[in-house]
């Protein structure tokens, strides 16, 4: 049996990664992801990376970008406890522009 996915927008259950990607496109009518509100150029790639694949680093970077937007500052990226590389900071700032 195919893997089961839940559509958070219409509350339907969809079976299979390919079908959930296709299904989600019916909710996507613009430049923003219907799940997280991020501006995206390639929705299928964004959806696969951030909402299907659950890549920890990508999600961590996105969440930090959202936090920076909410507080209106990027100084938090310099916190030594986050242990961010310069490339991480650049990616987060690029994501911040898409929010």
Buried (B, 14 or more C-beta within 10 A) or exposed (E): EEEEBEBEEEEEEBEBBEEBBEBBEEEBEEEBBBBBEBEBEEBBEBBBBBBBEEEEEBBBBBEBBBBBBEEEEBEEBEEEEEEBEEEBBEBBBEBBEBB
